[in-house]
C-alpha cells in the first residue's frame, strides 16, 4: 500500500493535541517552534523560552513584529496576557529546577532506551549547538522529540545505541516522526500511531531499533 509522510506542520499539529491544559512547555529550536501555531484556543498552555520568556504565543503578523520579542531561535513571537520577561539565568533555573512539564526537542538520533542526541553529529566539520538542550533533557518532567524518521540518505534516526554524542540519557518519553508516534517505555518502543497505508513491517524496516506494535 502507498502512504504519505506527514509534513513538518502536520507533525507540529499532532504534538499540540497531546499538550494538556495548564502545561508549562519549552519548544526547542526548529520544528518544535511550529507547535505554538496549533495550540487550541481553549487551552491555557504556558510556553517557555530559554532566552527569558514565559507565556508567549504564535508568530505575529509581519507588521506587528517586535525585534525585541523573539524566542531562543530568534523567531518573532507574541506575548500573551500575563506573559513575562526575565533574565536567561532565571530561565535556566526554571529548566534545571524541574518546573517545566514538557520539553519538545528535535533530534539527530534517539536510542531504544530513550537516550537523546541532538547537539552534535561528531563529524569534524559539524558545528556543535548545545544551547539549553542538555538542561531541558534532564530538567523537564517529560521530553517529546519531533524529527524525520530517517535521514535524507535514508539512514535510521531511531537506533539501538547512539553513535552521536549524547545530550541526555534515558530522557525521551515520546517520539513524533513523519511516519509514526512512538512511546518509549520500560518494555520497549511502542508504536501507538502510524500514517495510513504504512505497514508495521515497513516501519520496522526503516527503524534501527526493535519496535512493538501497539496500534
C-alpha positions in Angstrom: 0.0 0.0 0.0 1.1 3.6 -0.6 1.4 6.1 2.2 2.1 9.8 2.6 4.5 11.2 5.1 3.4 13.9 7.5 4.6 17.4 6.8 6.5 19.4 9.4 3.3 21.4 10.1 1.3 18.2 10.5 3.8 16.8 13.0 3.6 20.1 15.0 -0.2 20.0 14.9 -0.1 16.4 16.1 2.1 17.2 19.1 -0.1 20.2 20.0 -3.0 17.7 20.5 -1.1 16.0 23.3 -0.2 19.1 25.3 -2.6 19.3 28.3 -4.4 22.3 29.6 -2.3 24.2 32.1 1.1 22.8 31.0 4.4 24.7 31.1 6.2 23.8 27.9 9.5 24.6 26.3 9.6 24.4 22.5 13.0 23.7 21.0 14.5 25.4 18.0 13.3 24.3 14.6 10.2 22.2 14.1 9.0 22.3 17.7 8.5 26.1 17.5 5.8 25.5 14.9 3.6 23.9 17.7 2.8 27.4 19.0 0.6 28.0 16.0 -1.5 24.9 16.6 -2.3 25.1 20.3 -6.1 25.1 20.7 -7.5 28.5 21.9 -9.5 26.7 24.7 -6.3 25.5 26.3 -4.1 27.6 28.7 -0.6 26.5 27.8 2.4 28.5 29.1 5.2 28.4 26.5 8.7 29.0 27.9 11.8 30.1 26.0 15.3 29.8 27.5 16.2 33.3 26.5 13.8 34.6 29.1 10.1 34.4 28.1 7.1 32.8 29.6 3.6 32.7 28.2 4.3 33.7 24.6 2.1 33.0 21.7 2.2 32.3 17.9 4.2 34.4 15.4 2.8 37.9 14.8 1.7 39.4 11.6 4.6 40.9 9.7 3.6 44.5 10.5 3.4 43.7 14.2 6.9 42.2 14.6 8.9 43.5 17.5 12.7 42.9 17.2 13.0 42.7 21.0 10.3 40.0 21.2 11.9 36.8 20.0 12.3 33.2 21.1 15.5 31.3 21.5 15.6 30.6 17.8 15.5 34.3 17.0 11.9 33.9 15.6 9.3 36.6 16.2 6.7 35.7 18.8 3.7 37.4 20.5 3.3 37.8 24.3 0.1 36.7 25.8 -1.8 38.4 28.6 0.2 37.8 31.8 3.3 36.9 29.9 6.7 37.8 31.5 10.3 38.6 30.6 13.2 37.7 32.8 17.0 37.1 32.8 18.1 33.9 31.0 19.8 32.8 34.2 16.3 32.7 35.8 15.1 30.9 32.7 17.7 28.2 33.1 16.8 27.9 36.8 13.3 27.1 35.8 14.6 24.4 33.4 17.0 22.8 35.8 14.7 23.1 38.8 12.1 20.7 37.3 9.4 23.5 36.7 8.6 22.6 33.1 6.1 19.9 32.4 7.2 19.2 28.8 10.2 20.0 26.6 9.7 19.4 22.8 13.1 18.9 21.1 14.5 18.0 17.8 16.9 15.1 17.4 19.7 13.6 15.3 19.2 10.2 17.0 17.1 8.6 19.7 18.2 5.2 21.2 15.8 2.4 22.1 16.2 3.2 25.8 15.4 6.9 25.4 18.9 8.3 25.1 18.9 11.5 23.1 21.5 13.0 20.7 20.6 16.4 19.3 23.6 18.8 19.7 26.4 17.4 17.6 26.9 14.8 15.0 30.5 14.3 15.9 31.8 14.9 12.4 34.9 17.2 12.2 33.1 20.0 10.1 29.9 20.0 12.1 29.0 23.0 14.2 28.0 21.9 17.8 25.0 23.6 19.2 24.5 22.8 22.9 22.1 25.7 23.8 19.7 24.6 26.6 19.1 21.1 25.3 21.0 19.3 28.0 19.3 21.3 30.7 15.9 20.6 29.2 16.6 16.9 28.6 17.2 16.3 32.3 15.1 19.1 33.8 11.7 18.7 32.1 9.2 16.2 33.5 8.6 14.8 30.1 10.6 15.1 26.9 8.9 14.8 23.4 11.0 14.5 20.3 10.0 15.7 16.8 12.0 14.6 13.8 12.0 12.9 10.4 12.0 9.1 10.8 15.1 8.7 8.6 17.9 11.0 7.4 18.0 12.5 3.9 20.1 9.5 2.9 17.6 7.0 4.3 19.6 6.1 7.5 17.6 5.3 10.6 17.5 8.0 13.3 15.8 5.7 15.8 18.6 3.3 16.8 19.7 0.6 19.3 22.5 2.8 20.6 23.6 6.3 19.9 26.5 6.9 17.5 26.4 10.6 18.1 27.4 12.4 21.3 24.6 12.2 23.9 22.5 15.1 25.0 20.7 13.2 27.8 20.4 9.6 28.9 17.1 7.7 29.1 15.2 11.0 28.9 12.9 10.7 25.9 9.3 9.8 26.6 7.6 10.1 23.2 8.8 10.4 19.6 6.8 12.1 16.8 8.1 11.5 13.3 6.8 12.0 9.8 5.7 8.3 9.9 4.5 7.5 13.4 4.2 8.2 17.1 6.3 6.1 19.4 6.2 5.8 23.2 9.5 5.0 24.9 8.6 2.6 27.7 10.5 0.2 30.1 9.1 -2.6 27.9 10.4 -1.1 24.7 9.4 1.3 21.9 5.7 1.1 21.4 4.2 2.4 18.1 0.9 3.9 19.1 0.1 5.5 15.7 1.4 5.3 12.1 0.4 7.0 8.9 -2.3 5.4 6.9 -1.1 2.9 4.4 2.2 2.2 6.1 2.5 -1.4 7.4 4.2 -2.2 10.7 6.8 -4.3 8.8 7.7 -1.3 6.5 8.0 0.9 9.5 10.3 -1.6 11.3 12.5 -1.8 8.2 13.1 2.0 8.4 13.9 1.8 12.1 17.2 0.8 13.7 15.7 -0.4 17.0 13.1 -3.1 17.7 9.5 -1.8 17.7 6.4 -3.1 19.4 3.1 -2.7 17.5 0.6 -1.1 19.9 -1.7 0.4 17.3 
